[in-house]
Amino acid sequence: MSRRIPESEYKKTVSYKLKSWYDGTKDYFVGELEMKPQKEKTISDEAFKKSEKDAHEIRVRALDVTHNKGVARFSRTYKVFSIVFCVFLVGMLLYGVAALPPFGNADNPVNNEVAQRYIEQGLQETGAVNIVTGMILDYRAFDTLGESHVLFIATCAVLILLRKDNKKKANISDRIYEPKNDAILQVVAKVLVPPIFIFGIYVILCGHLGPGGGFSGGAIIGAGLILYINAFGFAKTERFFTSKTYKIMSIAALGTYALCKSYSFYTGANHIESIIPKGTPGNIISSGLILILNICVGIVVAGTMYTFYVMFRKGDY
């Protein structure tokens, strides 16, 4: 049989606090979390009426097809050209589909000696158990190098377009971009972020042995960085990952990739035997340069994802 406790003791229990918080009678997080109330924007009736009048006049002048002959002429021309373009596009697509060879035909261009070479001799020539990784980072490594540079150039473009002027930047705390600390998100991040990083590293390192590689593993690590910055803020994240860190890692990764594959291209084009051993297929240290290339690609992808998020969030990185 349960014992009835005094009300003063009951108010100290977790069940009472949870019930009062659920009922809305008391919020125990008030004053405990960093909050910044939004300022209510006020506008006078006269200014509101004036803005409505101006918007109405703009709509009338721009969309008055009856009295604006230019708009009416453009509208008719636009409709005609839209119909002509759609008919032309549909016709071109149908013509292209009609000229395609039958699906599954042995004489199709896709069924050539290249795919057969990848499947039959890929393991022997690249040392990678994963045929897809061997194809991307060995047979078609020059194309992958271009894709990695595209990511780096895209990041540079975003930095140029969204970066703030440091000379005009006021001394504003980064916490203005994070209105409050979410206790639940921080606890979840402490539990999830380490396994996410470990799993991303595993996917990168084992890309030549099974599904995975630099692109997928880098995306996983980038997602972990984004989760960490959402939970703990810019100040804590930038203790170990800053813009300088990203630049050094990206340039080092792209340079290493270019040097490694330049050596492979030179030896392959001149039929020179490479001194880099393929290793034992199935071991973590195998497949020649593919493991190193996977690490380089993962570094570039992870840094690019994180940098894009930071730049679009606050523009200063």
C-alpha positions in Angstrom: 0.0 0.0 0.0 1.4 3.4 -1.1 2.1 6.1 1.5 0.8 9.6 1.0 3.5 12.2 1.2 3.1 15.8 2.1 2.4 18.3 -0.7 5.7 20.1 -0.1 7.6 16.9 -0.7 5.5 16.0 -3.7 6.3 19.3 -5.4 10.0 18.4 -5.3 9.5 15.1 -7.2 10.2 14.7 -10.9 6.7 13.5 -11.6 5.2 16.8 -10.2 7.6 18.9 -12.3 6.9 16.9 -15.4 3.1 17.2 -14.8 3.3 21.0 -14.2 5.5 21.5 -17.2 3.1 19.4 -19.4 0.1 21.3 -18.1 1.8 24.6 -18.8 1.5 25.9 -15.2 5.3 26.4 -14.9 8.1 26.3 -17.4 11.3 25.1 -15.6 13.5 26.1 -18.6 12.8 29.8 -18.3 16.0 31.5 -17.3 18.0 28.2 -17.7 18.4 28.4 -21.5 19.9 31.1 -23.6 16.9 32.8 -25.2 16.5 36.0 -27.2 12.9 37.2 -27.7 12.2 38.6 -31.1 11.3 42.3 -31.3 7.8 42.9 -32.5 7.7 44.9 -35.7 5.2 47.7 -35.6 4.0 49.8 -38.5 1.5 52.7 -38.5 -1.8 52.5 -40.2 -0.9 55.3 -42.5 2.3 53.6 -43.7 0.5 50.3 -44.1 -2.2 51.9 -46.3 0.4 53.7 -48.4 2.3 50.5 -49.0 -0.9 48.7 -50.0 -1.7 51.5 -52.4 1.7 51.5 -54.0 1.6 47.7 -54.4 -1.9 48.0 -56.0 -0.7 50.7 -58.4 2.3 48.6 -59.4 0.1 45.5 -60.1 -2.4 47.6 -62.1 0.3 49.2 -64.3 2.3 46.0 -64.8 -0.6 43.7 -65.4 -3.2 46.0 -67.1 -3.3 44.1 -70.3 -6.2 46.2 -71.6 -4.3 49.5 -71.7 -0.7 48.2 -71.8 -0.2 47.0 -75.4 3.4 45.9 -74.7 2.3 43.5 -72.0 -0.5 42.2 -74.1 1.8 41.6 -77.1 4.4 39.9 -74.9 1.8 37.7 -73.3 0.5 36.5 -76.7 4.0 35.9 -78.1 5.0 34.0 -74.9 2.0 31.7 -75.2 2.7 30.9 -78.9 6.4 30.3 -78.4 5.7 28.1 -75.4 3.4 25.9 -77.4 5.9 25.7 -80.3 8.8 24.9 -78.0 6.9 22.1 -76.2 5.8 20.5 -79.5 9.4 20.7 -80.8 10.8 19.2 -77.6 8.3 16.4 -77.5 9.0 15.6 -81.1 12.8 15.5 -80.6 12.4 13.2 -77.6 10.1 10.8 -79.4 12.5 10.8 -82.4 15.4 10.0 -80.1 13.6 7.2 -78.3 12.5 5.7 -81.6 16.2 5.5 -82.7 17.3 3.7 -79.5 18.4 0.0 -79.9 16.2 -2.7 -78.3 16.7 -3.1 -74.6 19.0 -6.1 -73.7 20.3 -6.5 -77.2 23.8 -8.1 -77.1 25.0 -5.6 -79.8 24.1 -2.5 -77.8 26.9 0.0 -77.3 26.8 -0.5 -73.5 27.7 -4.2 -73.9 31.2 -3.7 -75.1 34.7 -4.8 -74.2 35.1 -2.0 -71.6 32.5 -3.3 -69.2 33.8 -6.9 -69.7 37.4 -5.7 -68.9 36.2 -4.0 -65.7 34.4 -7.2 -64.5 37.0 -9.8 -65.6 40.3 -8.1 -64.9 39.3 -5.3 -62.5 40.5 -7.1 -59.4 43.8 -8.1 -60.9 44.6 -4.7 -62.4 43.4 -2.4 -59.6 43.5 -4.7 -56.5 40.1 -3.4 -55.4 37.5 -5.9 -54.5 34.8 -3.3 -55.1 34.6 -3.1 -58.9 32.8 0.3 -58.8 35.6 1.8 -56.7 38.3 0.4 -58.9 36.5 1.9 -62.0 36.0 5.3 -60.4 39.4 5.7 -58.8 41.6 3.8 -61.2 40.2 3.4 -64.7 38.3 6.8 -64.6 40.4 8.6 -61.9 40.9 11.6 -64.1 37.2 12.2 -64.2 36.9 11.8 -60.4 39.7 14.4 -60.0 37.7 16.8 -62.1 34.6 16.2 -59.9 36.6 16.9 -56.7 37.9 20.1 -58.2 34.3 21.1 -59.1 33.3 20.8 -55.5 36.3 22.9 -54.4 35.6 25.6 -57.1 31.9 25.6 -56.0 33.0 26.3 -52.4 35.3 29.1 -53.6 32.4 30.6 -55.5 30.1 30.5 -52.5 32.9 32.0 -50.3 33.3 34.9 -52.8 29.5 35.6 -53.1 28.5 35.3 -49.4 31.6 36.3 -47.5 31.1 39.4 -45.4 33.6 42.3 -45.4 35.8 41.9 -42.3 36.5 45.6 -42.2 32.8 46.5 -41.9 31.9 43.6 -39.7 30.7 44.6 -36.3 31.7 42.7 -33.2 28.6 40.5 -33.0 28.6 37.2 -31.2 28.0 34.1 -33.3 25.3 33.1 -30.8 23.0 35.6 -32.6 22.5 32.9 -35.2 21.6 30.4 -32.5 18.7 31.8 -30.4 18.9 29.1 -27.7 20.7 26.0 -26.5 18.5 22.9 -27.2 19.3 20.5 -24.3 17.7 17.6 -26.1 19.6 18.2 -29.3 22.9 18.5 -27.4 22.4 15.2 -25.5 21.4 13.5 -28.8 24.4 15.0 -30.6 26.8 13.8 -27.8 25.5 10.3 -28.4 25.3 10.3 -32.2 28.2 12.4 -33.5 31.1 10.1 -32.5 29.4 7.0 -34.1 28.7 9.1 -37.2 32.3 10.2 -37.5 33.5 6.6 -36.9 31.1 5.2 -39.5 32.1 7.8 -42.0 35.8 7.0 -41.6 34.9 3.3 -41.9 33.1 3.9 -45.2 36.0 5.8 -46.6 38.7 3.3 -45.5 36.7 0.3 -46.7 35.5 1.7 -50.0 37.8 -0.6 -52.0 36.5 -3.6 -50.1 32.8 -3.1 -50.3 30.1 -0.4 -50.8 31.3 3.0 -49.9 34.2 5.3 -50.7 35.2 8.9 -50.4 32.0 10.5 -51.7 29.6 8.6 -49.4 32.0 8.6 -46.4 32.7 12.3 -46.8 29.0 13.0 -46.9 28.5 11.1 -43.6 31.3 13.0 -41.9 29.9 16.3 -43.3 26.5 15.5 -41.9 28.1 14.8 -38.5 29.8 18.2 -38.5 26.5 19.9 -39.4 24.8 18.1 -36.5 27.5 19.1 -34.1 27.4 22.8 -35.1 23.6 22.9 -34.7 23.9 21.4 -31.2 26.9 23.3 -29.8 27.3 26.4 -31.9 30.1 28.0 -34.0 32.4 28.8 -31.1 32.9 25.2 -30.1 33.0 23.8 -33.6 35.6 26.3 -34.7 38.0 25.1 -32.0 38.9 22.2 -34.3 37.5 23.1 -37.7 37.9 26.6 -39.1 38.1 28.0 -42.6 41.9 27.8 -42.5 41.6 24.1 -41.6 39.3 23.5 -44.5 41.6 25.3 -47.0 44.7 23.4 -45.8 42.9 20.1 -45.9 41.3 20.6 -49.3 44.4 21.9 -51.0 46.5 19.1 -49.5 43.9 16.4 -50.5 43.5 17.7 -54.1 47.3 18.1 -54.4 47.9 14.6 -53.1 45.2 13.2 -55.5 46.8 15.0 -58.5 50.3 13.9 -57.7 49.3 10.2 -57.1 47.3 10.0 -60.3 49.9 11.9 -62.4 52.3 9.2 -61.5 49.7 6.5 -62.5 48.9 8.3 -65.7 52.6 8.7 -66.6 53.5 5.0 -65.9 50.4 3.7 -67.6 50.8 5.9 -70.8 54.4 4.8 -71.2 53.8 1.2 -70.2 56.1 1.4 -67.2 55.6 -1.0 -64.3 54.4 0.8 -61.2 56.5 0.4 -58.1 53.4 0.7 -55.9 52.2 -2.8 -55.0 48.5 -3.8 -55.2 48.6 -5.7 -51.9 46.5 -8.6 -51.0 42.9 -8.2 -52.3 40.5 -8.0 -49.3 43.0 -6.5 -46.9 42.5 -2.9 -45.7 46.0 -2.0 -47.0 45.6 -3.0 -50.6 44.5 -1.8 -54.0 47.5 0.4 -54.5 46.7 4.2 -54.5 42.9 3.7 -54.2 42.8 3.9 -50.4 44.8 7.2 -50.5 42.5 8.6 -53.2 39.4 7.6 -51.2 40.8 9.5 -48.2 41.5 12.6 -50.3 38.0 12.6 -51.9 36.4 12.1 -48.4 38.2 15.1 -47.0 37.1 17.3 -49.9 33.5 16.2 -49.7 33.2 16.5 -45.9 34.7 20.0 -45.9 32.6 21.2 -48.8 29.3 20.1 -47.2 30.2 21.8 -43.9 31.4 25.0 -45.6 28.3 25.3 -47.7 26.1 25.0 -44.6 28.1 27.6 -42.6 28.2 30.1 -45.5 24.5 29.9 -46.1 23.7 30.1 -42.4 25.7 33.2 -41.4 27.9 34.2 -44.4 31.0 34.6 -42.3 33.5 31.8 -42.3 
